[in-house]
Amino acid sequence: MTMKSNRPYLLSAFYEWIVDCDCTPYIAVDAHHSGVEVPQEFVTDGQIVLNIAPRAVSNFELNHQFVAFTTRFGGIPIDIMVPVTAVMGIYAHENGQGMVFELEEDPENDPPPIKGPTVVPSSKTKKKSSKSKEKPSLRVVK
């Protein structure tokens, strides 16, 4: 069974935690990831750091697919759209506490899922006799 990415859940939880602690949540974003809409003049080394504090943004939306909001750059309101897969980390500006996420491919460009490892009985599980008390064991074969 393939599980969904935990990134949107963790991103939402860390955002709520940082705001509840009266700190300023910042996200680090891969600005070259597909679907990212940020002002390119503020991108450095392919990344941009965005203040997503409630007092700094309007029309804020954080869901399982994207983070979207309106903010000001140089006094000009700009709509920001960041796919959750482009978020590299979230942290509190005041103390740096937060989380860095592992590199995750864009789901649109992901290869088809590979079936999980095949589980086969080990040699210990072969029947010795019907009265055998030995418990079966499994090993993972990749």
C-alpha positions in Angstrom: 0.0 0.0 0.0 1.4 3.4 -1.0 1.1 6.1 1.7 0.5 9.7 0.9 3.4 12.2 1.6 3.6 13.3 5.2 4.9 16.7 4.1 1.6 18.6 4.0 0.6 17.3 7.4 4.0 18.2 9.0 4.0 21.6 7.3 0.6 22.4 8.7 1.5 21.2 12.2 4.8 23.1 12.3 3.0 26.2 11.0 0.4 26.0 13.7 3.0 25.3 16.4 5.2 28.2 15.4 2.3 30.7 15.3 0.9 29.3 18.7 4.4 30.1 20.2 4.1 33.7 19.0 6.9 33.2 16.6 7.2 34.1 12.9 6.9 31.1 10.5 9.3 31.2 7.5 9.3 28.7 4.7 12.3 27.9 2.5 11.2 27.2 -1.1 12.8 25.6 -4.1 12.0 28.5 -6.5 12.7 26.4 -9.6 10.3 23.7 -8.7 7.4 23.4 -11.2 4.3 25.4 -10.2 6.2 27.8 -8.0 5.0 31.4 -8.4 7.3 33.8 -6.6 9.0 37.0 -7.6 12.2 35.8 -9.3 14.2 38.9 -8.4 14.2 37.8 -4.8 15.4 34.3 -5.6 19.0 33.4 -4.4 20.7 30.2 -5.5 17.4 28.8 -6.6 15.7 29.3 -3.3 13.5 31.9 -1.7 12.6 32.3 2.0 9.0 33.6 2.6 7.5 35.0 5.8 4.1 33.4 6.2 3.1 34.9 9.5 -0.6 35.9 9.6 0.4 39.6 10.1 2.5 39.4 6.9 0.1 37.8 4.5 -3.5 37.9 3.4 -5.7 35.3 1.7 -3.5 32.6 3.3 -4.3 29.0 2.3 -2.3 25.9 3.3 -3.7 22.6 2.1 -2.4 19.2 0.9 -1.4 20.5 -2.5 -0.1 24.1 -2.1 0.6 27.1 0.1 -0.9 30.3 -1.4 -1.2 33.8 -0.1 -0.8 37.5 -1.0 2.0 39.5 0.4 4.0 42.6 -0.4 7.4 42.8 -2.0 8.7 46.4 -2.1 5.3 47.6 -1.2 3.7 45.9 -4.2 1.1 43.2 -3.5 2.0 39.9 -5.1 0.2 36.6 -5.2 2.4 33.6 -4.1 1.7 30.0 -5.0 4.0 27.2 -3.7 3.3 23.5 -4.3 3.9 21.7 -1.0 6.5 19.5 -2.7 8.6 22.7 -3.3 8.7 23.6 0.4 12.2 22.6 1.6 11.6 23.5 5.3 9.7 25.6 7.8 11.2 27.3 10.8 10.6 30.0 13.4 12.5 33.2 12.5 13.2 34.0 16.1 15.1 30.8 17.1 15.4 28.7 14.0 13.4 25.8 15.4 11.4 23.9 12.7 11.9 21.2 10.2 13.8 20.6 7.0 12.1 18.2 4.5 13.8 15.5 2.5 13.8 16.0 -1.3 10.6 14.8 -2.7 9.8 14.5 -6.4 6.9 16.4 -8.0 4.0 13.9 -8.0 3.2 14.8 -11.6 6.6 13.7 -12.7 6.9 10.7 -10.4 7.6 7.3 -12.0 4.9 4.7 -11.4 5.0 3.3 -7.9 7.2 0.2 -7.4 5.6 -2.7 -5.7 6.8 -3.2 -2.1 9.4 -5.9 -1.2 8.4 -9.5 -1.6 8.1 -11.3 1.6 9.0 -15.0 1.5 9.2 -17.5 4.3 12.7 -18.1 5.5 14.2 -21.6 5.6 13.2 -21.8 9.3 9.5 -21.8 8.4 9.6 -24.9 6.3 7.4 -27.6 7.8 9.5 -30.0 9.8 6.5 -31.8 11.2 2.9 -31.1 12.1 3.8 -31.1 15.8 6.6 -28.5 15.4 6.4 -25.7 18.0 8.8 -23.4 16.1 7.2 -20.1 15.2 7.3 -19.0 11.6 9.5 -16.1 10.6 9.6 -14.0 7.5 12.5 -12.2 5.8 12.4 -9.4 3.3 13.7 -10.1 -0.2 14.4 -7.2 -2.4 
